[in-house]
Every structure is written in structure tokens, then in C-alpha cells.
């Protein structure tokens, strides 16, 4: 699955866990975690990010 | 390290191993009660110890993440058989419905009707249904 996730970098996805669903752009993915940028990047701020443990992700919808 | 086999396969494995060792080092001499280790036996012991240590260091799980899980393997096999068909998969986060596009080593890719697709880790699938027929429940 790691290869599929690498291919999603820069794409808009929806990550669902048992608790909630988060939408954002995939920034990085490795064997244990997936990082999403959950806000638009502006010239003044670094934006906000969400890091998910892969083993707790129920599914990833590619929008 | 984990090996799953029945008694017959285990016997065949040891018979094969014995044949390889006999071919390499010849037939074993009667020991005559001596406890001294022969070089091949000591080498085998070292090899087994290093394999066991490696297994411990890697924290090989009994099942689940990275380990062999018969339930998961069965589900993967079942999904591969129905590749290209419409299916409904339930996960802890809800239902995902669409066509089974790809079945990977540890995930399944579902193509939804709106053009989006969904990646689902096999471990997260609670149940797998084909419309009109229940295929599998974990």
C-alpha cells in the first residue's frame, strides 16, 4: 500500500478513521504514517497538518 | 519466524534437511555416549540461535500487521476472485461501495461510481458483501 500512498502526494484525499474523517492534501507517506495538509497555504502561515498512524486508518478516498 | 505446516509436511521438511546434511557431511557416526559437538551440529545450533534472535529483534507478530493471518488471506483471495465486480465493504468508518479495481498485498482499491477511488487496508475491512449476496464476515 505504501507505493499507492507515495503516488498520492500532492493529491486531495479524505482520510477516515473510526472516529472522524479529515480532508486534505497528502504531504508525505511512509511505512507507518500519512501526513495531510489540512489548510490552504498562504504566504504568511505554515498551514495546519494532520498526521495519521497508517494502522488506524479505515480508508483513504481519493477525491 | 513463524512456520505453519501439518505433521506430514514437518516430517518431509526434516527428512529433506537430514538428506542435505548427510550429503554435506556424510552419515553420522554412532556417538558412543560422547557429548562433544561435531562442527556441523555446532554450526546448525549457531544458525538456529541467530534466526531466533533475529525473529525476536523484529518483534514478529503472531498475526495482523505484517504477520500471516489466515482470515485476511482468505479475504484477499475472495476479493481477487471478484475483481471487477461491484461490492460493498464495511469498515469501522462506514460503508464503501464500488467496483473492486485492484487487490494489493495489504489493501484493496475500490472505484466508486462518481469517479473517485478508495484505498482500504485489508485489516480494516469488517465485512465484504456482493450486492444481493453476503460473501464474507470477519
Backbone of each chain as ProteinMPNN parsed JSONL, in Angstrom:
{"seq_chain_A": "XXXXXXXXXXXXXXXXXXXXXXXXXXXXXXXXXXXXXXXXXXXXXXXXXXXXXXXXXXXXXXX", "coords_chain_A": {"N_chain_A": [[0.832, -1.209, 0.0], [2.096, 1.102, 0.495], [3.352, 2.062, -1.808], [1.177, 2.942, -3.34], [0.338, 5.017, -1.719], [2.478, 6.784, -1.844], [2.176, 7.64, -4.423], [0.091, 9.321, -4.127], [0.893, 11.749, -3.185], [0.505, 15.188, -2.962], [-2.061, 15.123, -3.825], [-5.612, 15.569, -3.342], [-7.249, 14.182, -0.626], [-9.478, 12.131, 1.372], [-9.375, 11.132, 4.597], [-10.396, 8.482, 6.528], [-11.123, 7.481, 9.795], [-11.974, 5.424, 12.64], [-13.013, 7.337, 14.256], [-13.261, 9.931, 13.038], [-13.484, 11.931, 9.976], [-11.124, 13.299, 7.801], [-10.169, 15.861, 5.589], [-7.738, 16.677, 3.153], [-4.546, 17.606, 1.66], [-2.191, 15.28, 0.538], [0.915, 15.183, 2.018], [3.125, 13.724, 2.839], [4.137, 10.267, 2.983], [4.897, 7.331, 4.697], [6.067, 4.109, 5.829], [4.627, 3.977, 8.186], [3.121, 6.249, 8.745], [0.867, 8.863, 7.629], [0.789, 12.028, 6.26], [-1.199, 14.899, 6.132], [-1.905, 18.048, 4.617], [-4.019, 20.253, 5.98], [-5.006, 22.732, 5.592], [-5.256, 25.655, 3.466], [-2.317, 26.849, 1.902], [-0.847, 29.883, 2.831], [0.874, 32.943, 2.111], [1.881, 33.799, 4.489], [1.585, 32.012, 6.575], [2.315, 28.72, 7.924], [0.48, 26.79, 7.56], [-1.891, 24.139, 8.475], [-1.541, 20.81, 9.717], [-2.2, 17.296, 9.597], [-1.384, 14.261, 11.085], [-1.502, 10.854, 10.512], [-1.673, 7.611, 11.945], [-0.886, 4.856, 10.08], [-1.931, 2.295, 10.603], [-4.297, 2.811, 11.854], [-6.012, 3.908, 10.098], [-9.058, 3.741, 8.448], [-9.996, 3.946, 5.809], [-8.917, 5.487, 2.691], [-10.021, 8.003, 0.732], [-9.717, 9.035, -2.54], [-10.054, 12.101, -3.92]], "CA_chain_A": [[0.0, 0.0, 0.0], [2.969, 2.268, 0.586], [3.564, 2.573, -3.171], [-0.044, 3.681, -3.706], [0.29, 6.263, -0.946], [3.501, 7.684, -2.398], [1.62, 8.202, -5.661], [-0.971, 10.287, -3.779], [1.471, 13.001, -2.679], [0.041, 16.364, -3.716], [-3.475, 14.964, -4.202], [-6.634, 15.822, -2.322], [-7.842, 12.92, -0.17], [-10.29, 12.141, 2.582], [-8.892, 10.01, 5.412], [-11.42, 8.124, 7.506], [-10.765, 6.564, 10.883], [-13.189, 5.062, 13.368], [-13.523, 8.495, 14.983], [-13.705, 11.032, 12.187], [-12.996, 11.975, 8.598], [-10.347, 14.529, 7.593], [-9.845, 16.097, 4.181], [-6.546, 17.494, 2.962], [-3.629, 17.234, 0.578], [-1.142, 14.394, 1.059], [2.235, 15.817, 2.013], [4.113, 12.644, 2.864], [3.649, 8.942, 3.406], [5.94, 6.307, 4.843], [5.501, 2.821, 6.223], [3.823, 3.998, 9.402], [2.299, 7.45, 8.914], [0.436, 9.634, 6.463], [0.62, 13.428, 6.676], [-2.052, 15.73, 5.264], [-2.012, 19.481, 4.905], [-5.476, 20.39, 6.084], [-5.432, 24.107, 5.298], [-4.615, 26.258, 2.297], [-1.068, 27.535, 2.24], [-0.827, 31.308, 2.487], [2.245, 33.451, 2.111], [2.309, 34.211, 5.84], [1.477, 30.946, 7.57], [2.829, 27.411, 7.521], [-0.652, 25.893, 7.338], [-2.064, 23.142, 9.541], [-1.263, 19.461, 9.226], [-2.695, 16.161, 10.401], [-0.576, 13.049, 10.87], [-2.297, 9.664, 10.854], [-0.987, 6.31, 12.007], [-1.48, 4.061, 8.989], [-2.684, 1.121, 11.069], [-5.595, 3.226, 12.383], [-6.824, 4.484, 9.012], [-10.048, 2.768, 7.947], [-9.867, 4.018, 4.355], [-8.481, 6.77, 2.117], [-10.771, 8.264, -0.514], [-9.001, 9.988, -3.395], [-11.138, 12.934, -4.483]], "C_chain_A": [[0.869, 1.263, 0.0], [3.213, 2.906, -0.793], [2.384, 3.401, -3.636], [-0.073, 5.024, -2.991], [1.319, 7.271, -1.458], [2.966, 8.39, -3.643], [0.557, 9.265, -5.373], [-0.419, 11.629, -3.303], [1.071, 14.158, -3.604], [-1.429, 16.261, -4.105], [-4.392, 15.19, -3.006], [-7.276, 14.492, -1.925], [-8.707, 13.158, 1.067], [-9.838, 10.906, 3.382], [-9.922, 9.715, 6.494], [-10.845, 7.171, 8.538], [-12.066, 6.23, 11.602], [-13.819, 6.298, 14.02], [-14.018, 9.629, 14.102], [-13.12, 10.952, 10.779], [-12.306, 13.33, 8.383], [-10.016, 14.654, 6.115], [-8.608, 16.996, 4.078], [-5.706, 16.989, 1.807], [-2.494, 16.401, 1.175], [0.214, 15.084, 0.898], [3.317, 14.741, 2.019], [3.469, 11.356, 3.318], [4.852, 8.042, 3.569], [5.272, 5.04, 5.351], [4.582, 2.88, 7.427], [2.902, 5.202, 9.532], [1.984, 8.141, 7.594], [0.2, 11.068, 6.952], [-0.191, 14.182, 5.639], [-1.886, 17.182, 5.636], [-3.504, 19.782, 4.861], [-5.951, 21.819, 5.846], [-4.728, 24.587, 4.042], [-3.308, 26.911, 2.747], [-1.197, 29.005, 1.882], [0.624, 31.768, 2.555], [2.776, 33.714, 3.509], [2.318, 33.07, 6.843], [2.0, 29.633, 7.012], [1.696, 26.426, 7.228], [-0.813, 24.924, 8.496], [-2.005, 21.746, 8.927], [-1.884, 18.419, 10.149], [-1.849, 14.947, 10.057], [-1.382, 11.847, 11.369], [-1.391, 8.449, 10.967], [-1.665, 5.426, 10.965], [-2.361, 2.936, 9.504], [-4.059, 1.494, 11.626], [-6.489, 3.879, 11.323], [-7.772, 3.411, 8.483], [-10.046, 2.754, 6.416], [-9.4, 5.405, 3.918], [-9.231, 6.955, 0.805], [-10.005, 9.33, -1.303], [-10.041, 10.786, -4.159], [-10.783, 13.456, -5.879]], "O_chain_A": [[0.442, 2.334, -0.431], [3.271, 4.129, -0.92], [2.564, 4.447, -4.259], [-0.456, 6.04, -3.57], [1.052, 8.472, -1.498], [3.254, 9.561, -3.888], [0.168, 10.019, -6.265], [-1.19, 12.553, -3.044], [1.262, 14.12, -4.819], [-1.988, 17.209, -4.656], [-4.009, 15.029, -1.847], [-7.784, 13.763, -2.777], [-8.67, 14.213, 1.701], [-9.916, 9.779, 2.893], [-10.276, 10.593, 7.281], [-10.175, 6.193, 8.207], [-13.134, 6.702, 11.213], [-15.017, 6.308, 14.304], [-15.061, 10.224, 14.373], [-12.369, 10.036, 10.445], [-12.847, 14.374, 8.745], [-9.633, 13.679, 5.468], [-8.463, 17.957, 4.833], [-6.094, 16.076, 1.078], [-1.909, 16.773, 2.193], [0.6, 15.504, -0.193], [4.304, 14.838, 1.289], [2.41, 11.347, 3.946], [5.724, 7.987, 2.702], [4.048, 4.917, 5.307], [3.831, 1.937, 7.675], [1.985, 5.182, 10.352], [2.709, 8.028, 6.606], [-0.503, 11.287, 7.938], [0.081, 14.119, 4.44], [-1.742, 17.523, 6.81], [-4.163, 19.591, 3.839], [-7.15, 22.095, 5.891], [-3.734, 24.005, 3.608], [-3.221, 27.457, 3.847], [-1.604, 29.346, 0.772], [1.493, 31.029, 3.019], [3.985, 33.839, 3.7], [2.998, 33.157, 7.865], [2.115, 29.453, 5.8], [1.942, 25.34, 6.702], [0.025, 24.884, 9.398], [-2.373, 21.54, 7.771], [-2.062, 18.657, 11.343], [-1.625, 14.643, 8.885], [-1.873, 11.834, 12.498], [-0.458, 8.28, 10.182], [-2.886, 5.273, 10.977], [-3.409, 2.646, 8.927], [-4.896, 0.619, 11.849], [-7.588, 4.342, 11.627], [-7.346, 2.316, 8.116], [-10.089, 1.69, 5.799], [-9.478, 6.369, 4.68], [-9.089, 6.155, -0.119], [-9.69, 10.398, -0.776], [-10.811, 10.234, -4.944], [-11.578, 14.168, -6.493]]}, "seq_chain_B": "XXXXXXXXXXXXXXXXXXXXXXXXXXXXXXXXXXXXXXXXXXXXXXXXXXXXXXXXXXXXXXXXXXXXXXXXXXXXXXXXXXXXXXXXXXXXXXXXXXXXXXXXXXXXXXXXXXXXXXXXXXXXXXXXXXXXXXXXXX", "coords_chain_B": {"N_chain_B": [[10.208, -15.651, 13.462], [7.829, -17.613, 11.785], [6.356, -20.673, 11.101], [3.897, -22.398, 9.366], [2.621, -25.555, 9.274], [1.535, -28.932, 8.623], [1.74, -32.15, 10.339], [2.723, -34.048, 8.525], [3.988, -32.479, 6.554], [5.945, -31.339, 8.139], [7.487, -33.544, 8.8], [8.424, -34.218, 6.276], [9.97, -31.957, 5.775], [12.026, -32.197, 7.734], [13.121, -34.626, 6.949], [14.141, -33.937, 4.448], [16.003, -31.995, 5.226], [17.72, -33.585, 6.705], [18.711, -35.201, 4.665], [20.126, -33.318, 3.166], [22.091, -32.55, 5.013], [23.367, -35.0, 5.381], [24.39, -35.385, 2.854], [26.199, -33.317, 2.755], [27.926, -33.677, 4.965], [28.278, -36.39, 5.32], [27.259, -39.685, 6.639], [26.062, -39.83, 10.012], [28.253, -40.797, 12.656], [28.056, -43.442, 15.112], [27.589, -42.121, 18.313], [28.566, -43.094, 20.775], [28.158, -42.261, 23.332], [29.521, -39.918, 23.727], [29.517, -36.451, 24.449], [30.538, -34.409, 23.039], [30.324, -31.736, 20.682], [29.918, -31.999, 17.182], [31.415, -30.277, 14.346], [29.413, -29.628, 12.226], [27.034, -29.812, 13.682], [27.365, -27.892, 15.662], [27.47, -25.639, 14.056], [24.913, -25.617, 12.966], [23.467, -25.217, 15.26], [24.318, -22.628, 15.941], [23.296, -21.226, 13.762], [20.516, -21.602, 14.078], [20.176, -20.282, 16.523], [20.83, -17.646, 15.78], [18.793, -17.112, 13.978], [16.542, -17.234, 15.606], [17.098, -15.149, 17.368], [16.995, -12.989, 15.564], [14.329, -13.043, 14.829], [13.17, -12.347, 17.282], [14.189, -9.78, 17.615], [12.978, -8.429, 15.545], [10.443, -8.451, 16.397], [8.36, -10.186, 15.573], [5.018, -10.435, 14.795], [2.216, -12.403, 15.966], [-0.063, -12.489, 14.415], [-1.91, -10.349, 12.163], [-0.659, -7.057, 11.61], [1.664, -7.339, 9.193], [2.118, -10.0, 9.813], [1.229, -13.469, 9.171], [-2.045, -13.896, 8.528], [-4.628, -16.021, 8.518], [-7.357, -15.463, 8.093], [-7.326, -12.975, 6.861], [-5.889, -13.552, 4.562], [-7.683, -15.235, 3.323], [-9.747, -13.487, 2.808], [-8.507, -11.773, 1.027], [-8.018, -13.453, -1.103], [-10.612, -14.079, -1.813], [-11.547, -11.56, -2.623], [-9.916, -11.077, -4.798], [-10.919, -12.919, -6.53], [-13.358, -11.791, -7.115], [-12.716, -9.513, -8.485], [-13.294, -6.57, -10.363], [-15.988, -6.73, -10.057], [-18.992, -5.323, -8.583], [-19.012, -4.295, -5.203], [-19.687, -4.217, -1.659], [-18.134, -2.863, 1.067], [-17.667, -2.998, 4.489], [-16.311, -0.89, 6.958], [-14.67, 0.259, 9.962], [-15.186, 2.909, 9.801], [-17.393, 3.174, 8.266], [-19.494, 2.416, 5.369], [-18.222, 1.363, 2.212], [-18.766, 1.475, -1.185], [-18.5, 0.068, -4.409], [-16.668, -0.724, -7.446], [-14.431, -3.46, -7.396], [-11.264, -2.637, -7.926], [-8.44, -3.091, -7.719], [-6.547, -5.575, -6.05], [-4.256, -5.459, -3.677], [-1.167, -6.313, -1.93], [-1.675, -5.722, 0.781], [-3.937, -4.226, 0.747], [-7.062, -2.996, -0.677], [-8.358, -1.622, -3.663], [-11.017, 0.426, -4.399], [-13.174, 1.4, -6.922], [-15.263, 4.072, -7.1], [-18.657, 5.067, -7.969], [-18.811, 7.778, -8.661], [-16.409, 8.44, -9.797], [-14.329, 8.754, -8.086], [-11.79, 7.08, -6.113], [-11.148, 4.548, -3.607], [-8.87, 3.61, -1.109], [-8.449, 0.802, 0.839], [-7.128, -0.577, 3.712], [-6.606, -4.036, 4.089], [-6.793, -5.085, 6.625], [-8.583, -3.444, 7.866], [-11.079, -4.038, 7.038], [-14.297, -4.942, 7.814], [-16.494, -6.399, 6.913], [-17.493, -8.004, 3.82], [-19.425, -7.664, 1.09], [-21.265, -8.822, -1.748], [-23.559, -7.276, -3.937], [-26.749, -8.36, -3.104], [-25.88, -10.724, -2.094], [-24.253, -12.171, 0.656], [-20.855, -12.321, 1.176], [-18.593, -12.568, 2.85], [-17.846, -12.418, 6.321], [-15.974, -10.978, 8.857]], "CA_chain_B": [[9.91, -16.506, 12.311], [6.693, -18.48, 12.07], [6.09, -21.599, 10.003], [2.661, -23.143, 9.598], [2.592, -26.776, 8.467], [0.998, -30.06, 9.362], [2.728, -33.13, 10.791], [3.31, -34.695, 7.36], [4.906, -31.518, 5.936], [7.056, -31.165, 9.073], [8.325, -34.741, 8.656], [9.089, -34.095, 4.973], [10.987, -30.917, 5.925], [13.172, -32.729, 8.472], [13.759, -35.66, 6.119], [14.908, -33.21, 3.433], [17.121, -31.367, 5.92], [18.653, -34.671, 7.054], [19.37, -35.625, 3.425], [21.1, -32.275, 2.804], [23.205, -32.626, 5.96], [24.106, -36.247, 5.109], [25.149, -35.179, 1.608], [27.293, -32.382, 3.029], [28.885, -34.119, 5.981], [28.307, -37.848, 5.425], [26.359, -40.261, 7.649], [26.551, -39.638, 11.374], [28.866, -41.948, 13.337], [27.461, -43.653, 16.436], [28.272, -41.196, 19.218], [29.246, -43.813, 21.85], [27.953, -41.585, 24.617], [30.287, -38.671, 23.82], [28.661, -35.27, 24.37], [31.242, -33.352, 22.308], [29.595, -31.341, 19.487], [30.644, -32.036, 15.914], [31.317, -28.949, 13.72], [28.134, -29.275, 11.588], [25.995, -29.649, 14.691], [27.596, -26.594, 16.3], [27.103, -24.622, 13.068], [23.453, -25.61, 12.884], [22.982, -24.608, 16.502], [24.571, -21.182, 15.826], [22.359, -20.694, 12.763], [19.181, -21.556, 14.688], [20.172, -19.22, 17.539], [20.797, -16.321, 15.149], [17.455, -16.925, 13.388], [15.596, -16.965, 16.698], [17.385, -13.79, 17.846], [16.513, -12.05, 14.56], [12.865, -13.042, 14.952], [12.837, -11.595, 18.497], [14.524, -8.368, 17.409], [11.995, -7.83, 14.643], [9.142, -8.463, 17.056], [7.426, -10.8, 14.632], [3.714, -10.618, 15.427], [1.546, -13.689, 15.754], [-0.919, -12.265, 13.257], [-2.158, -8.929, 11.994], [0.278, -6.246, 10.821], [2.882, -7.97, 8.708], [2.132, -11.424, 10.07], [0.321, -14.246, 8.341], [-3.357, -14.023, 9.152], [-5.41, -16.838, 7.582], [-8.62, -14.788, 7.774], [-7.0, -11.904, 5.923], [-5.5, -14.202, 3.304], [-8.912, -15.749, 2.708], [-10.493, -12.337, 2.305], [-7.772, -11.279, -0.143], [-8.261, -14.438, -2.169], [-12.016, -13.918, -2.198], [-11.692, -10.295, -3.355], [-9.245, -11.231, -6.093], [-11.846, -13.69, -7.368], [-14.468, -10.924, -7.53], [-12.16, -8.284, -9.052], [-14.103, -6.081, -11.48], [-17.415, -6.782, -9.681], [-19.413, -4.338, -7.584], [-19.009, -4.872, -3.859], [-19.88, -3.294, -0.537], [-17.229, -3.225, 2.141], [-17.875, -2.199, 5.699], [-15.121, -0.633, 7.767], [-15.025, 0.931, 11.233], [-15.607, 4.274, 9.492], [-18.606, 3.159, 7.451], [-19.605, 1.559, 4.189], [-17.632, 1.818, 0.942], [-19.342, 0.647, -2.235], [-17.973, 0.337, -5.748], [-16.103, -1.87, -8.155], [-13.105, -3.852, -6.895], [-10.348, -2.319, -9.023], [-7.158, -3.764, -7.506], [-6.317, -6.184, -4.732], [-2.806, -5.449, -3.46], [-0.678, -7.203, -0.868], [-2.307, -5.446, 2.077], [-5.023, -3.255, 0.578], [-7.923, -3.178, -1.853], [-8.725, -0.32, -4.239], [-12.412, 0.397, -4.861], [-13.526, 2.52, -7.805], [-16.642, 4.465, -6.798], [-19.42, 5.446, -9.174], [-18.581, 9.187, -9.005], [-15.098, 8.643, -10.407], [-13.284, 8.732, -7.065], [-11.496, 5.719, -5.678], [-10.882, 4.425, -2.175], [-7.905, 2.583, -0.712], [-8.828, 0.269, 2.153], [-6.238, -1.634, 4.201], [-7.387, -5.272, 4.288], [-7.01, -5.286, 8.071], [-9.656, -2.579, 8.35], [-12.36, -4.467, 6.494], [-15.094, -5.712, 8.771], [-17.213, -7.402, 6.126], [-17.383, -7.854, 2.374], [-20.679, -8.163, 0.504], [-21.599, -8.534, -3.141], [-24.981, -6.947, -3.897], [-27.674, -9.497, -3.15], [-25.328, -11.953, -1.52], [-23.191, -11.913, 1.623], [-19.719, -13.164, 0.823], [-17.725, -12.884, 3.982], [-17.944, -11.619, 7.534], [-14.782, -11.313, 9.656]], "C_chain_B": [[8.768, -17.446, 12.682], [6.433, -19.374, 10.857], [4.803, -22.347, 10.333], [2.666, -24.368, 8.689], [1.999, -27.897, 9.298], [2.11, -31.071, 9.633], [3.479, -33.764, 9.621], [4.354, -33.784, 6.69], [6.143, -31.316, 6.81], [8.037, -32.324, 8.931], [9.114, -34.647, 7.341], [10.21, -33.061, 5.038], [12.225, -31.469, 6.617], [13.887, -33.83, 7.694], [14.652, -34.997, 5.071], [16.158, -32.6, 4.032], [18.189, -32.419, 6.254], [19.421, -35.136, 5.817], [20.454, -34.629, 3.015], [22.327, -32.38, 3.708], [24.047, -33.877, 5.718], [24.968, -36.076, 3.866], [26.365, -34.283, 1.855], [28.374, -32.981, 3.927], [28.976, -35.634, 6.145], [27.379, -38.336, 6.519], [26.928, -40.047, 9.041], [27.132, -40.926, 11.95], [28.125, -42.169, 14.645], [28.271, -42.879, 17.479], [29.034, -41.913, 20.323], [29.195, -43.049, 23.156], [28.729, -40.285, 24.743], [29.36, -37.476, 23.619], [29.309, -34.153, 23.554], [30.503, -33.034, 20.993], [30.465, -31.414, 18.251], [30.477, -30.682, 15.24], [29.977, -28.675, 13.037], [27.023, -29.028, 12.599], [26.128, -28.275, 15.373], [27.176, -25.46, 15.355], [25.599, -24.474, 12.965], [22.857, -24.914, 14.109], [23.147, -23.079, 16.449], [23.552, -20.53, 14.889], [20.959, -20.552, 13.367], [19.097, -20.428, 15.718], [20.066, -17.843, 16.898], [19.429, -16.047, 14.539], [16.441, -16.562, 14.464], [15.806, -15.548, 17.219], [16.822, -12.746, 16.889], [14.987, -11.91, 14.638], [12.425, -12.22, 16.151], [13.046, -10.114, 18.265], [13.495, -7.689, 16.518], [10.609, -7.808, 15.252], [8.082, -9.051, 16.161], [6.08, -11.045, 15.309], [3.108, -11.979, 15.109], [0.634, -13.614, 14.533], [-1.114, -10.771, 13.135], [-1.057, -8.273, 11.21], [1.547, -7.007, 10.465], [2.901, -9.474, 8.893], [1.151, -12.146, 9.175], [-0.986, -14.419, 9.093], [-4.239, -14.805, 8.179], [-6.721, -16.175, 7.164], [-8.419, -13.723, 6.709], [-6.649, -12.482, 4.557], [-6.734, -14.701, 2.562], [-9.704, -14.609, 2.087], [-9.837, -11.802, 1.021], [-8.051, -12.169, -1.357], [-9.673, -14.266, -2.746], [-12.197, -12.65, -3.049], [-11.036, -10.377, -4.724], [-10.177, -11.945, -7.063], [-12.962, -12.795, -7.912], [-13.982, -9.59, -8.097], [-12.979, -7.864, -10.279], [-15.592, -6.101, -11.175], [-17.726, -5.683, -8.669], [-19.466, -5.005, -6.226], [-19.27, -3.79, -2.827], [-18.981, -3.761, 0.59], [-17.53, -2.373, 3.364], [-16.563, -2.102, 6.461], [-15.599, 0.02, 9.064], [-15.55, 2.339, 10.966], [-16.845, 4.312, 8.596], [-18.495, 2.278, 6.224], [-18.906, 2.186, 2.977], [-18.173, 0.89, -0.144], [-18.753, 1.038, -3.585], [-17.416, -0.924, -6.368], [-14.717, -2.201, -7.598], [-12.117, -3.677, -8.046], [-9.046, -3.109, -8.902], [-7.15, -4.417, -6.131], [-4.808, -6.284, -4.575], [-2.431, -6.391, -2.334], [-1.396, -6.989, 0.447], [-3.454, -4.445, 1.964], [-5.896, -3.642, -0.609], [-8.298, -1.78, -2.349], [-10.12, -0.457, -4.83], [-12.675, 1.626, -5.723], [-15.001, 2.85, -7.567], [-17.32, 5.004, -8.051], [-19.153, 6.89, -9.605], [-17.23, 9.46, -9.641], [-13.972, 8.663, -9.385], [-12.927, 7.271, -6.774], [-11.036, 5.709, -4.234], [-9.879, 3.303, -1.935], [-8.289, 2.097, 0.681], [-7.804, -0.784, 2.576], [-7.07, -2.888, 4.508], [-7.72, -5.494, 5.764], [-8.196, -4.502, 8.606], [-11.032, -3.023, 7.86], [-13.082, -5.356, 7.507], [-15.886, -6.79, 8.024], [-17.183, -7.031, 4.65], [-18.63, -8.477, 1.749], [-20.705, -7.889, -0.997], [-23.084, -8.215, -3.11], [-25.842, -8.211, -4.033], [-27.147, -10.738, -2.475], [-24.211, -11.598, -0.539], [-22.053, -12.866, 1.341], [-18.898, -13.547, 2.033], [-17.912, -11.907, 5.127], [-16.729, -11.982, 8.354], [-15.159, -11.589, 11.085]], "O_chain_B": [[8.753, -18.008, 13.777], [6.306, -18.891, 9.732], [4.639, -22.863, 11.439], [2.712, -24.232, 7.466], [1.964, -27.823, 10.526], [3.256, -30.887, 9.223], [4.686, -33.993, 9.689], [5.437, -34.229, 6.311], [7.25, -31.144, 6.3], [9.252, -32.128, 8.939], [10.305, -34.953, 7.295], [11.27, -33.248, 4.44], [13.346, -31.246, 6.158], [15.109, -33.956, 7.768], [15.777, -35.437, 4.833], [17.237, -32.665, 3.443], [19.388, -32.18, 6.107], [20.615, -35.428, 5.889], [21.54, -35.011, 2.58], [23.462, -32.31, 3.235], [25.273, -33.842, 5.828], [26.105, -36.543, 3.808], [27.419, -34.465, 1.246], [29.569, -32.815, 3.685], [29.687, -36.111, 7.029], [26.781, -37.539, 7.241], [28.144, -40.079, 9.229], [26.578, -42.008, 11.759], [27.617, -41.218, 15.238], [29.498, -42.975, 17.515], [30.058, -41.404, 20.779], [30.088, -43.177, 23.993], [28.616, -39.605, 25.762], [28.515, -37.485, 22.724], [28.725, -33.082, 23.387], [30.103, -33.948, 20.272], [31.607, -30.955, 18.256], [29.501, -29.986, 15.517], [29.424, -27.592, 13.231], [26.178, -28.154, 12.409], [25.135, -27.593, 15.624], [26.605, -24.457, 15.785], [25.072, -23.364, 12.888], [21.9, -24.147, 14.017], [22.253, -22.333, 16.85], [23.021, -19.454, 15.164], [20.298, -19.527, 13.197], [18.098, -19.712, 15.791], [19.332, -16.978, 17.374], [18.946, -14.915, 14.563], [15.589, -15.696, 14.263], [14.845, -14.825, 17.482], [16.246, -11.747, 17.318], [14.439, -10.814, 14.527], [11.441, -11.484, 16.077], [12.219, -9.288, 18.651], [13.176, -6.516, 16.709], [9.692, -7.21, 14.688], [7.008, -8.469, 16.005], [6.008, -11.784, 16.291], [3.45, -12.615, 14.112], [0.566, -14.544, 13.728], [-0.548, -10.003, 13.913], [-0.557, -8.849, 10.244], [2.389, -7.282, 11.321], [3.638, -10.164, 8.19], [0.336, -11.518, 8.5], [-1.022, -15.018, 10.168], [-4.566, -14.291, 7.11], [-7.149, -16.308, 6.017], [-9.219, -13.582, 5.784], [-7.065, -11.957, 3.524], [-6.821, -14.606, 1.337], [-10.257, -14.737, 0.995], [-10.519, -11.431, 0.065], [-8.284, -11.694, -2.469], [-9.894, -14.3, -3.957], [-12.903, -12.662, -4.058], [-11.541, -9.814, -5.695], [-10.226, -11.628, -8.252], [-13.453, -13.006, -9.021], [-14.757, -8.637, -8.179], [-13.314, -8.693, -11.125], [-16.386, -5.554, -11.94], [-16.833, -5.18, -7.987], [-19.912, -6.146, -6.104], [-19.094, -2.6, -3.093], [-19.053, -4.913, 1.019], [-17.634, -1.151, 3.263], [-15.816, -3.071, 6.595], [-16.787, 0.295, 9.232], [-16.269, 2.904, 11.79], [-17.291, 5.393, 8.213], [-17.547, 1.51, 6.06], [-18.995, 3.393, 2.754], [-18.057, -0.331, -0.04], [-18.538, 2.219, -3.856], [-17.652, -2.035, -5.894], [-13.918, -1.296, -7.356], [-12.118, -4.445, -9.008], [-8.6, -3.726, -9.869], [-7.686, -3.868, -5.169], [-4.155, -7.085, -5.245], [-3.255, -7.165, -1.846], [-1.697, -7.949, 1.157], [-3.893, -3.883, 2.968], [-5.533, -4.487, -1.428], [-8.527, -0.87, -1.552], [-10.377, -1.336, -5.653], [-12.426, 2.755, -5.301], [-15.878, 2.018, -7.801], [-16.674, 5.345, -9.042], [-19.256, 7.202, -10.791], [-16.934, 10.603, -9.989], [-12.798, 8.597, -9.75], [-13.661, 6.352, -7.139], [-10.592, 6.726, -3.701], [-10.008, 2.203, -2.473], [-8.437, 2.901, 1.602], [-7.625, -1.782, 1.877], [-8.13, -2.789, 5.126], [-8.781, -6.017, 6.106], [-8.752, -4.833, 9.653], [-12.043, -2.431, 8.238], [-12.555, -6.363, 7.98], [-15.94, -7.943, 8.45], [-16.886, -5.894, 4.284], [-18.856, -9.681, 1.871], [-20.226, -6.852, -1.457], [-23.817, -8.823, -2.33], [-25.672, -9.008, -4.956], [-27.884, -11.708, -2.298], [-23.322, -10.812, -0.868], [-22.252, -14.079, 1.274], [-18.55, -14.713, 2.217], [-18.111, -10.711, 4.914], [-16.454, -13.167, 8.545], [-14.291, -11.888, 11.906]]}, "name": "protein", "num_of_chains": 2, "seq": "XXXXXXXXXXXXXXXXXXXXXXXXXXXXXXXXXXXXXXXXXXXXXXXXXXXXXXXXXXXXXXXXXXXXXXXXXXXXXXXXXXXXXXXXXXXXXXXXXXXXXXXXXXXXXXXXXXXXXXXXXXXXXXXXXXXXXXXXXXXXXXXXXXXXXXXXXXXXXXXXXXXXXXXXXXXXXXXXXXXXXXXXXXXXXXXXXXXXXXXXX"}
